[in-house]
Amino acid sequence: MEKVFEHWEIIAGAIASVIAFFTGRRKREIEIKKDESNADALHLENINKIFKIQNEQITEIENQFEKRITSLKKSFEEKIKEMEVEISNLQKLVKSKQNIIDEQEKLLEKHLKHIEELKKICRSQSRMINRYKKKYGELD
């Protein structure tokens, strides 16, 4: 024990060095964990920022897409209305032309009847002339 008391300063210095080493090591481990924790927090914060930016971009794309769809829908609706008006006008034109054709057909039938009547009259006249020729001879 006397040797311990004689060299207590050396022993205390060695023990203090060992304690200081382990204390420094523990402190360094705590700092490393703290740095890792901070790095993880920064990483999460960066991921959150990226997520927010991507959400904003997606929202913007959705808005642009909806505007384009609305514009196209409006354009198509206008074109459909124009085509409906055009179809309606064409239907009226076809109906008008059909009415004209029907009137022309009626007139044609009427004229054909007149022609048939005239043919009958001509045949009748021709028979009468032939009878006259037979009865009285040729006319000069």
C-alpha positions, 0 to 999 in steps of 0.5 A: 500500500505504501507504494500506492501512496507513494505513487498516487499521483502517477496512478491517479494520472493513469486512472484520470487518463483512462477515465478521460479516454472513456469519457471522451469516447462516450462524448464522441459517441453521443455527438455521432448519434446526435449528428446522425439524428440531425442528418436523419432530421435534415434528410426527412426535412429534405424529403418533405420539401421534395414531397411538397414541391412534387405535390405542387407540381402535380396540382399544377399539372392537374389544373392545366389538364383540367383547363385543357379538358374544359377548353377541348370540351367547350370547343367540341360542344361548339363544333357539335352545335355548328354541325347540328345547325348544318345538319338541320339546314341540310335536312331543310334543303333536302325536304325542300328539294324533295317537295320540288321533286314531288311537284315536278313528278305530279306535273310530269304525270299530268303532262304524261296523261295529257300526252296519252290523251293527245295520243288517243286523239291522234290515233282517233284522228288517224283512224278517221283519216284512214276511213275517209281515205278508204271511203273517198280516196286520197286527198290532194 
